[in-house]
Amino acid sequence: MKNIIEINRLNKEFLNPEAERQGESSLKVLKDVSLSVSENEFVTLLGPSGCGKSTLLKLIAGLDATYEGSIFLSGKDLRSNNVPVCYMLQKDCLMPWRTVLSNILMPVEIKKGNLKKAREDIKPLIDEFGLSGFENYLPGKLSGGMRQRVALLRTYLMEGSIMLLDEPFGALDEITRIQMQDWLISVWERHKKTVLFVTHDLDEAIFLSDRVLVMSTRPGTIIKELRIYFARPRSRDMVLDPKFNEYKREILKLLSEG
Amino acid sequence: MKKSQNTGRNNGRADLLPVGIVLAVLVFWQLIVSWGDIPPYILPSPIMVLKALFDEKELLLTHTLATLNEALVGFSLAVVLGMIFGILMGYSEPFRRALYPIFIITQTIPIIVLAPLFAIWFGFGFLPKILIVILVCFFPVAVTFAQGLIKADEDMDQLLKVMGAKRWQAFRKVRIPQALPSLFSGLKIAATYSIMGAVISEWVGAKSGLGIFMTRAMSSFRTSVLFADVFVIIVLSLGIYKAVEIIEKKIILRKYNIR
């Protein structure tokens, strides 16, 4: 299988002012991170807060080019190429003055694409994302889970074959989060995209992923790769499976060892 | 539904409070003048002011129209200029650093000094009045708009960057709509300044206007007419303020759903 994301011996330091506050000349956030994600794989980075997982995603998204090591996306070196990706943050970043539909179409609008065609194309997706009938609502009228689905559909419309999701459900309450996970996994199993997902929620990581990469505290490095052998399509029942708890126990042990 | 009705009633009560206070002050004022035997050229009673307002209504109307014209033309030009410079300062850091101190300096020059100076330079016509109004109204518009524009949402910026947005695109599609509430608070401040600016500019000399009418009333000790003049100024200022507020609520905030 082809590797869509290929990262080799990545190191990342922050210079001032963050480092200065810590009383050091620089702050090492990522140390010797190597990972690869193959096509249509769902991989999760799991680690304590401040372990640099969000920073890693920002580097892959091309938002920061000051790193050592290499990042290859679809075989192209990120240093010399601009590779578009789909990127989503914990904050939904919806524009309150734009309707659901016009928020979703934002990436097309930015790229000066064919809005009319895009509007037709996404009709089935709007339905699938549970947003039909809400196209002309303003985001302020929607629940947190719905807003995240709007943001996710907007992310889906960003061009690029890689989806980088940075704690997309982190701001939701427990029940909504579980519903969103169930929904995300069913959508993903139908559409299959390459996903690199960031979370600090163990259940979320195991439930969603093909592989979980466990990261250490700062400077973040990948301490263990766990392949999750649960068949797809997955259902919520799997969290009650003893095997699920095995994975959980193993991750907890790794995290407590740092 | 019930809840919104309740808040509506509460708002109504809160709105009535200042009206009640003003009424109480007016009654108190009337009583002091009537009982204290104060000469009308020192302090006319509210009823006398009302009478002056009525007696002088034709003259007042002509002068009001002159002042209103200056204020509205000046205010409109100030809004256009203020928004242009607000955008320039909001978009370009060097521009902001170059212009901002200069704008602040213009605000420290007393208008009382500028008004006669402008009269010397530009005569007693329309132009010096407009310039004064622009000068007082421009600053709040430009500064509040610029401040609204430079307020950054880092996550939003990064997301747009990943989408491949050019800087100007991000500015136009996100920053400008985001800055509208700030712009409107500046517009409201400018609105209240506009009439005052016009009146001050008329003091030093004008063919007509509430400012020149005011000085005439003052020099002839017709204090009740002076008060009537001030009353009109208050009403005009509130009117322009209210008009801006209505535009803000009805058009912009409803459309953009900010705040």
HADDOCK unambig.tbl for C-alpha pairs under 7 A between the chains (distance, minus, plus):
assign (segid A and resid 61 and name CA) (segid B and resid 162 and name CA) 6.58 0.50 0.50
assign (segid A and resid 87 and name CA) (segid B and resid 159 and name CA) 6.99 0.50 0.50
assign (segid A and resid 87 and name CA) (segid B and resid 162 and name CA) 6.99 0.50 0.50
assign (segid A and resid 93 and name CA) (segid B and resid 156 and name CA) 5.71 0.50 0.50
assign (segid A and resid 96 and name CA) (segid B and resid 256 and name CA) 6.92 0.50 0.50
assign (segid A and resid 96 and name CA) (segid B and resid 257 and name CA) 6.20 0.50 0.50
assign (segid A and resid 96 and name CA) (segid B and resid 258 and name CA) 6.40 0.50 0.50
assign (segid A and resid 97 and name CA) (segid B and resid 255 and name CA) 6.78 0.50 0.50
assign (segid A and resid 97 and name CA) (segid B and resid 256 and name CA) 3.87 0.50 0.50
assign (segid A and resid 97 and name CA) (segid B and resid 257 and name CA) 5.17 0.50 0.50
assign (segid A and resid 97 and name CA) (segid B and resid 258 and name CA) 6.43 0.50 0.50
assign (segid A and resid 107 and name CA) (segid B and resid 163 and name CA) 5.80 0.50 0.50
assign (segid A and resid 110 and name CA) (segid B and resid 165 and name CA) 5.69 0.50 0.50
assign (segid A and resid 158 and name CA) (segid B and resid 163 and name CA) 6.33 0.50 0.50
